[in-house]
Structures are given as C-alpha cells and as structure tokens.
Amino acid sequence: MARIGLPAMHRVADGLEGRDPEFIRKVLPRLWLAFELYFRAEVEGFENVPQDEPVLFVGNHSGGAGVPDTWLFLLAYNTYFTVEGRPLVGLAHRVITEAPVIGDLARRFGMVKAGPDRAREVLEQGANVLVYPGGDVEALRPTRDRNRIVFDGRKGFLKLAHDAGVKIVPVVATGGQETVIVINDGRKTAKALRLDTLLRIKSVPLVLNSPWLMLPLPTVPLPAKIRMQVLPPIDLREKFGDDPDWDHAYDFVTSTMQVGLSALAARTTLPGLG
C-alpha cells in the first residue's frame, strides 16, 4: 500500500538552501529570551564542540510533539556560535517539515526532513547536523522513563557519522519530558492504526495536555526546567576502526549518553521545578 503524504504547503527550501540567517538574527534574541525564561534553560558544554570540522550532534529527544528540546538547542547554538558561525541543520520528522506554518519556520532555521542521504549532503556542505535517533518513540516515551536514553536500537546515525568521517558530539537533556505527561508506550496503538507504515509515526500514546486531552498533538508545554549538556566528541573511526562492530559502537555511544544524562538528572531536586 502506498504511503499517504502530507500536503506540501511550504514555500521555503530545506537545509542550507532554505536557512535564512537574516530571519534567525531578527527573531533569535526574543525567542531565546522566551525559552530561557519559560524553561529556565541551562545549556552547557559548547566548548566541547570542534571548531575546525563539521560534526554530528546526537541528542536524546523529549517533550512530546512540541519537542521544545530541539528548538532550545537551535536557539542556544545560534546564540553561542552566532548566526554567522558554522550553520546548524536539524533533521526532523516530515510531520514537522511538511506542516503548514511551522514547517516554513523550521526550514528557515535550517531543518530538513530526516534521512541519511540528505544529512550526508548537508555535512559535505560544511554544516553541523543535529539528529535524534530515538525520534518519536523517544520523544513520546512514558514520563516515568524521562531520564532514559531510548534509541530503540536505531544505528543509522553511527553509520552516517562513520561514512561521512565526522565526529559524534552527544547532547543530553533533562526536563523536556516533564513539559508533557505521557502515560503509556504508544507503539502498539500506532501499529494498530497503521500509522507506522502510512506516516512513519511509531508511537501514539495517551498523554495529559490541553486542549488535546489524551492525544499526542502539539500543545502549550508545561514550564518545566530544561538542562542541556554537550558532551566531549566521539571519533568512531579512531575508537572502532574502519569496520566497526555496530552493536558495540551503539552500546558505547548510548551508555556514554546515559551516564551523562543520569548525572544531569541528579541535579534535579524536584521534577518540573528543577
């Protein structure tokens, strides 16, 4: 059965072609201030990012359909490195990139529809790339698992970094999964509704939010405190050679991120308040 596509209503190209530095420069101060105040945002560790080569940022995904962690990282990156620095391109689900209004906004910030070929192309153009291997499965994981890395066994990001010859820079974040209350793991529901094949949506959990009570749709996020930590880079070729054991590499990267995430979570005294 053919997949059902979303209407292509956007007028902005994706990737570096659509990235609009003037637009980012104009809205960045206000958006960063809003995120900083609303989420009491703390982003640390940008000094770990190599300056002389593009890298692949790999993050844990949180916050339900609103994914405030993605927007926060984009804003923090452009604030720290400036709009004129090495551009950052984020990989996003096509539900985001092909949506009206929000899709154009995402594209003007440089986002592209997730895919290895497009990501490799952007890296070759000299941009840094941000990817969330866990995708919607991780962003919509139950709130009880808020401080767990859930990449669901996906290893494509490893092969992308290895083939492109770029380092992985892990980014861990806490608080995002406290901006929405996710009750259950919605993978069985997504499969029953065939959304996993029609729209590549892997999780449709029950959530507590407003105004879409019990539906995992974008909504106003709760004002939980979000902390982010950029970890030291990982050179897959240096550590695992030219023919890696991908399972070993996956375990190493995810365990490294889990240690970093757990350490960051230990700084939280009360969920939601920070």
C-alpha positions as a Markdown table, in Angstrom:
| # | Residue | x | y | z |
|---|---|---|---|---|
| 1 | Met | 0.0 | 0.0 | 0.0 |
| 2 | Ala | 1.3 | 3.4 | -0.9 |
| 3 | Arg | 2.2 | 5.8 | 1.9 |
| 4 | Ile | 0.0 | 8.8 | 2.4 |
| 5 | Gly | 1.9 | 12.0 | 2.1 |
| 6 | Leu | 1.2 | 15.3 | 3.8 |
| 7 | Pro | 0.3 | 18.4 | 1.6 |
| 8 | Ala | 3.4 | 20.3 | 0.5 |
| 9 | Met | 2.3 | 23.8 | 1.6 |
| 10 | His | 5.7 | 25.2 | 2.4 |
| 11 | Arg | 7.4 | 27.7 | 0.3 |
| 12 | Val | 10.8 | 27.6 | 1.9 |
| 13 | Ala | 13.5 | 25.1 | 0.7 |
| 14 | Asp | 15.0 | 22.9 | 3.3 |
| 15 | Gly | 18.6 | 22.7 | 4.5 |
| 16 | Leu | 21.2 | 25.4 | 3.8 |
| 17 | Glu | 19.2 | 26.5 | 0.8 |
| 18 | Gly | 16.2 | 27.5 | 3.0 |
| 19 | Arg | 18.2 | 28.6 | 6.1 |
| 20 | Asp | 17.5 | 32.3 | 6.5 |
| 21 | Pro | 20.3 | 34.0 | 8.5 |
| 22 | Glu | 18.6 | 37.4 | 8.5 |
| 23 | Phe | 15.4 | 35.9 | 9.8 |
| 24 | Ile | 17.3 | 33.9 | 12.5 |
| 25 | Arg | 19.2 | 37.0 | 13.5 |
| 26 | Lys | 16.0 | 39.0 | 13.8 |
| 27 | Val | 14.0 | 36.5 | 15.9 |
| 28 | Leu | 16.8 | 34.9 | 17.9 |
| 29 | Pro | 17.0 | 37.4 | 20.8 |
| 30 | Arg | 13.3 | 37.3 | 21.6 |
| 31 | Leu | 12.9 | 33.6 | 21.1 |
| 32 | Trp | 16.0 | 32.8 | 23.2 |
| 33 | Leu | 14.8 | 35.1 | 26.0 |
| 34 | Ala | 11.3 | 33.5 | 25.9 |
| 35 | Phe | 12.8 | 29.9 | 26.1 |
| 36 | Glu | 15.3 | 31.0 | 28.8 |
| 37 | Leu | 12.6 | 32.5 | 31.0 |
| 38 | Tyr | 9.8 | 29.9 | 30.4 |
| 39 | Phe | 12.0 | 26.8 | 30.7 |
| 40 | Arg | 14.7 | 28.4 | 32.9 |
| 41 | Ala | 17.1 | 26.9 | 30.3 |
| 42 | Glu | 20.6 | 26.0 | 31.0 |
| 43 | Val | 22.9 | 24.8 | 28.2 |
| 44 | Glu | 26.5 | 23.9 | 28.9 |
| 45 | Gly | 29.4 | 22.3 | 27.2 |
| 46 | Phe | 29.6 | 24.1 | 23.8 |
| 47 | Glu | 33.4 | 24.4 | 24.4 |
| 48 | Asn | 33.4 | 20.6 | 23.6 |
| 49 | Val | 32.4 | 21.3 | 20.0 |
| 50 | Pro | 35.3 | 21.0 | 17.5 |
| 51 | Gln | 35.7 | 24.3 | 15.6 |
| 52 | Asp | 37.7 | 23.1 | 12.5 |
| 53 | Glu | 35.3 | 20.5 | 11.1 |
| 54 | Pro | 31.6 | 19.7 | 10.9 |
| 55 | Val | 30.2 | 17.3 | 13.5 |
| 56 | Leu | 27.1 | 15.2 | 14.0 |
| 57 | Phe | 25.2 | 16.3 | 17.2 |
| 58 | Val | 23.3 | 13.3 | 18.6 |
| 59 | Gly | 20.6 | 14.1 | 21.2 |
| 60 | Asn | 18.0 | 12.4 | 23.4 |
| 61 | His | 14.6 | 13.5 | 22.3 |
| 62 | Ser | 11.9 | 14.8 | 24.7 |
| 63 | Gly | 8.8 | 16.9 | 25.1 |
| 64 | Gly | 6.2 | 15.0 | 23.0 |
| 65 | Ala | 5.0 | 16.5 | 19.7 |
| 66 | Gly | 6.2 | 20.0 | 20.7 |
| 67 | Val | 9.8 | 18.9 | 21.1 |
| 68 | Pro | 11.0 | 22.0 | 22.9 |
| 69 | Asp | 14.5 | 20.5 | 23.3 |
| 70 | Thr | 15.0 | 20.8 | 19.5 |
| 71 | Trp | 14.1 | 24.4 | 19.4 |
| 72 | Leu | 16.0 | 25.2 | 22.6 |
| 73 | Phe | 19.2 | 23.6 | 21.1 |
| 74 | Leu | 18.8 | 25.5 | 17.8 |
| 75 | Leu | 18.4 | 28.8 | 19.7 |
| 76 | Ala | 21.3 | 28.1 | 22.1 |
| 77 | Tyr | 23.6 | 27.0 | 19.3 |
| 78 | Asn | 23.0 | 30.1 | 17.2 |
| 79 | Thr | 23.3 | 32.3 | 20.3 |
| 80 | Tyr | 26.6 | 30.8 | 21.3 |
| 81 | Phe | 28.3 | 30.5 | 17.9 |
| 82 | Thr | 26.4 | 33.4 | 16.3 |
| 83 | Val | 24.3 | 33.2 | 13.1 |
| 84 | Glu | 27.5 | 33.8 | 11.1 |
| 85 | Gly | 29.3 | 30.8 | 12.5 |
| 86 | Arg | 29.2 | 27.3 | 11.2 |
| 87 | Pro | 25.4 | 26.7 | 10.4 |
| 88 | Leu | 23.5 | 24.0 | 12.2 |
| 89 | Val | 20.9 | 21.9 | 10.3 |
| 90 | Gly | 18.4 | 19.8 | 12.3 |
| 91 | Leu | 16.9 | 16.5 | 11.0 |
| 92 | Ala | 13.1 | 16.5 | 11.7 |
| 93 | His | 10.2 | 14.2 | 11.1 |
| 94 | Arg | 8.3 | 15.1 | 7.9 |
| 95 | Val | 5.2 | 15.8 | 10.1 |
| 96 | Ile | 7.2 | 18.9 | 11.2 |
| 97 | Thr | 9.0 | 19.8 | 7.9 |
| 98 | Glu | 5.9 | 19.4 | 5.7 |
| 99 | Ala | 3.4 | 21.1 | 8.1 |
| 100 | Pro | 2.0 | 24.5 | 7.2 |
| 101 | Val | 3.4 | 27.5 | 9.0 |
| 102 | Ile | 5.6 | 25.5 | 11.5 |
| 103 | Gly | 7.2 | 23.8 | 8.5 |
| 104 | Asp | 8.3 | 27.1 | 7.0 |
| 105 | Leu | 9.6 | 28.3 | 10.4 |
| 106 | Ala | 11.6 | 25.1 | 10.8 |
| 107 | Arg | 13.1 | 25.3 | 7.3 |
| 108 | Arg | 14.1 | 29.0 | 7.8 |
| 109 | Phe | 16.1 | 27.7 | 10.8 |
| 110 | Gly | 17.7 | 25.2 | 8.5 |
| 111 | Met | 15.8 | 22.0 | 9.3 |
| 112 | Val | 15.5 | 19.2 | 6.8 |
| 113 | Lys | 13.3 | 16.0 | 6.6 |
| 114 | Ala | 15.3 | 13.3 | 8.3 |
| 115 | Gly | 17.2 | 10.9 | 6.0 |
| 116 | Pro | 20.8 | 9.7 | 5.7 |
| 117 | Asp | 21.3 | 11.0 | 2.2 |
| 118 | Arg | 20.2 | 14.5 | 3.0 |
| 119 | Ala | 22.2 | 14.5 | 6.2 |
| 120 | Arg | 25.3 | 13.4 | 4.4 |
| 121 | Glu | 24.8 | 16.1 | 1.8 |
| 122 | Val | 24.5 | 18.8 | 4.4 |
| 123 | Leu | 27.6 | 17.6 | 6.2 |
| 124 | Glu | 29.5 | 17.7 | 2.9 |
| 125 | Gln | 28.4 | 21.3 | 2.6 |
| 126 | Gly | 30.2 | 22.1 | 5.8 |
| 127 | Ala | 27.3 | 22.4 | 8.2 |
| 128 | Asn | 26.9 | 20.7 | 11.6 |
| 129 | Val | 23.9 | 18.4 | 11.8 |
| 130 | Leu | 21.6 | 17.6 | 14.7 |
| 131 | Val | 19.9 | 14.2 | 14.9 |
| 132 | Tyr | 17.6 | 12.5 | 17.4 |
| 133 | Pro | 17.9 | 8.7 | 16.7 |
| 134 | Gly | 15.1 | 7.9 | 19.1 |
| 135 | Gly | 12.6 | 10.0 | 17.1 |
| 136 | Asp | 9.0 | 10.0 | 18.1 |
| 137 | Val | 9.5 | 6.8 | 20.1 |
| 138 | Glu | 11.8 | 8.6 | 22.5 |
| 139 | Ala | 10.0 | 12.0 | 22.4 |
| 140 | Leu | 6.8 | 10.2 | 23.3 |
| 141 | Arg | 8.2 | 7.7 | 25.8 |
| 142 | Pro | 6.3 | 7.4 | 29.1 |
| 143 | Thr | 7.2 | 10.2 | 31.6 |
| 144 | Arg | 8.4 | 7.5 | 34.1 |
| 145 | Asp | 11.3 | 6.9 | 31.6 |
| 146 | Arg | 12.1 | 10.6 | 31.3 |
| 147 | Asn | 15.7 | 10.1 | 32.2 |
| 148 | Arg | 16.4 | 7.1 | 30.0 |
| 149 | Ile | 18.1 | 7.0 | 26.5 |
| 150 | Val | 15.6 | 5.3 | 24.2 |
| 151 | Phe | 17.1 | 5.0 | 20.7 |
| 152 | Asp | 15.1 | 1.8 | 20.0 |
| 153 | Gly | 18.1 | 0.0 | 18.6 |
| 154 | Arg | 18.5 | 2.5 | 15.7 |
| 155 | Lys | 22.1 | 2.6 | 14.4 |
| 156 | Gly | 21.8 | 4.7 | 11.3 |
| 157 | Phe | 23.4 | 7.7 | 12.9 |
| 158 | Leu | 26.5 | 5.7 | 13.6 |
| 159 | Lys | 26.9 | 4.7 | 10.0 |
| 160 | Leu | 26.2 | 8.2 | 8.9 |
| 161 | Ala | 29.0 | 9.6 | 11.1 |
| 162 | His | 31.4 | 6.9 | 10.2 |
| 163 | Asp | 30.8 | 7.1 | 6.4 |
| 164 | Ala | 31.0 | 10.9 | 6.5 |
| 165 | Gly | 34.2 | 10.9 | 8.6 |
| 166 | Val | 32.7 | 13.2 | 11.2 |
| 167 | Lys | 32.8 | 13.0 | 15.0 |
| 168 | Ile | 29.7 | 12.5 | 17.1 |
| 169 | Val | 29.0 | 15.1 | 19.7 |
| 170 | Pro | 26.5 | 13.8 | 22.2 |
| 171 | Val | 23.9 | 16.2 | 23.7 |
| 172 | Val | 21.9 | 15.1 | 26.7 |
| 173 | Ala | 18.9 | 17.0 | 28.2 |
| 174 | Thr | 16.6 | 16.7 | 31.2 |
| 175 | Gly | 13.3 | 18.4 | 31.8 |
| 176 | Gly | 11.8 | 18.1 | 28.3 |
| 177 | Gln | 9.8 | 15.0 | 29.2 |
| 178 | Glu | 8.3 | 17.0 | 32.1 |
| 179 | Thr | 6.7 | 19.5 | 29.8 |
| 180 | Val | 4.1 | 17.0 | 28.8 |
| 181 | Ile | 2.8 | 14.0 | 30.8 |
| 182 | Val | 3.0 | 10.8 | 28.7 |
| 183 | Ile | 1.0 | 7.9 | 30.3 |
| 184 | Asn | 2.0 | 4.9 | 28.3 |
| 185 | Asp | 4.1 | 3.5 | 25.4 |
| 186 | Gly | 2.0 | 4.1 | 22.3 |
| 187 | Arg | 3.8 | 1.8 | 19.9 |
| 188 | Lys | 1.0 | -0.8 | 19.8 |
| 189 | Thr | -1.6 | 1.9 | 19.0 |
| 190 | Ala | 0.5 | 3.3 | 16.2 |
| 191 | Lys | 0.8 | -0.1 | 14.7 |
| 192 | Ala | -2.9 | -0.9 | 15.1 |
| 193 | Leu | -3.7 | 2.3 | 13.3 |
| 194 | Arg | -1.1 | 1.6 | 10.6 |
| 195 | Leu | 0.5 | 4.9 | 11.2 |
| 196 | Asp | 3.9 | 3.3 | 11.4 |
| 197 | Thr | 3.6 | 2.4 | 7.7 |
| 198 | Leu | 1.4 | 5.3 | 6.5 |
| 199 | Leu | 3.2 | 8.2 | 8.1 |
| 200 | Arg | 6.2 | 6.6 | 9.8 |
| 201 | Ile | 4.8 | 7.5 | 13.2 |
| 202 | Lys | 5.9 | 4.8 | 15.6 |
| 203 | Ser | 4.2 | 6.0 | 18.8 |
| 204 | Val | 0.6 | 7.2 | 19.7 |
| 205 | Pro | 0.5 | 7.2 | 23.5 |
| 206 | Leu | -2.1 | 8.6 | 25.9 |
| 207 | Val | -1.0 | 12.0 | 27.2 |
| 208 | Leu | -2.3 | 14.6 | 29.6 |
| 209 | Asn | -2.3 | 18.0 | 27.9 |
| 210 | Ser | -4.6 | 20.8 | 26.8 |
| 211 | Pro | -6.5 | 21.4 | 24.6 |
| 212 | Trp | -5.9 | 17.9 | 23.0 |
| 213 | Leu | -6.7 | 15.9 | 26.1 |
| 214 | Met | -5.2 | 12.4 | 25.8 |
| 215 | Leu | -3.9 | 13.0 | 22.2 |
| 216 | Pro | -0.2 | 13.4 | 21.4 |
| 217 | Leu | -0.6 | 16.6 | 19.4 |
| 218 | Pro | 1.4 | 19.8 | 19.7 |
| 219 | Thr | 0.2 | 21.9 | 22.7 |
| 220 | Val | 1.5 | 24.5 | 25.1 |
| 221 | Pro | 4.2 | 22.8 | 27.1 |
| 222 | Leu | 4.4 | 22.8 | 30.9 |
| 223 | Pro | 7.1 | 25.2 | 32.1 |
| 224 | Ala | 9.5 | 22.6 | 33.4 |
| 225 | Lys | 13.2 | 23.4 | 33.8 |
| 226 | Ile | 15.3 | 22.2 | 30.9 |
| 227 | Arg | 19.0 | 21.5 | 31.3 |
| 228 | Met | 21.3 | 20.5 | 28.4 |
| 229 | Gln | 24.9 | 19.3 | 28.4 |
| 230 | Val | 27.1 | 19.0 | 25.4 |
| 231 | Leu | 29.5 | 16.1 | 25.9 |
| 232 | Pro | 33.0 | 15.5 | 24.5 |
| 233 | Pro | 33.2 | 14.3 | 20.9 |
| 234 | Ile | 33.4 | 10.7 | 19.9 |
| 235 | Asp | 35.6 | 9.7 | 16.9 |
| 236 | Leu | 34.1 | 6.4 | 15.7 |
| 237 | Arg | 37.0 | 5.6 | 13.3 |
| 238 | Glu | 39.6 | 6.2 | 15.9 |
| 239 | Lys | 37.8 | 4.1 | 18.5 |
| 240 | Phe | 36.3 | 1.3 | 16.3 |
| 241 | Gly | 38.4 | 1.3 | 13.1 |
| 242 | Asp | 37.3 | 1.1 | 9.5 |
| 243 | Asp | 35.0 | -1.9 | 10.0 |
| 244 | Pro | 33.1 | -1.3 | 13.3 |
| 245 | Asp | 31.1 | -3.8 | 15.3 |
| 246 | Trp | 27.9 | -1.6 | 15.1 |
| 247 | Asp | 26.4 | -3.2 | 18.2 |
| 248 | His | 29.5 | -2.4 | 20.2 |
| 249 | Ala | 29.6 | 1.1 | 18.9 |
| 250 | Tyr | 25.9 | 1.6 | 19.6 |
| 251 | Asp | 26.3 | 0.3 | 23.2 |
| 252 | Phe | 29.3 | 2.6 | 23.7 |
| 253 | Val | 27.5 | 5.8 | 22.5 |
| 254 | Thr | 24.2 | 5.1 | 24.2 |
| 255 | Ser | 25.9 | 4.1 | 27.5 |
| 256 | Thr | 28.1 | 7.2 | 27.4 |
| 257 | Met | 25.0 | 9.4 | 26.9 |
| 258 | Gln | 23.1 | 7.5 | 29.6 |
| 259 | Val | 25.9 | 8.3 | 32.1 |
| 260 | Gly | 25.8 | 11.9 | 31.1 |
| 261 | Leu | 22.0 | 12.1 | 31.2 |
| 262 | Ser | 21.9 | 10.4 | 34.7 |
| 263 | Ala | 24.5 | 12.9 | 36.0 |
| 264 | Leu | 22.4 | 15.8 | 34.6 |
| 265 | Ala | 19.2 | 14.3 | 36.1 |
| 266 | Ala | 20.9 | 14.1 | 39.5 |
| 267 | Arg | 20.9 | 17.9 | 39.6 |
| 268 | Thr | 17.1 | 17.9 | 39.6 |
| 269 | Thr | 15.7 | 18.3 | 43.1 |
| 270 | Leu | 12.0 | 18.2 | 42.1 |
| 271 | Pro | 10.6 | 17.2 | 38.7 |
| 272 | Gly | 9.2 | 20.1 | 36.8 |
| 273 | Leu | 10.8 | 22.7 | 39.2 |
| 274 | Gly | 14.4 | 21.7 | 38.5 |
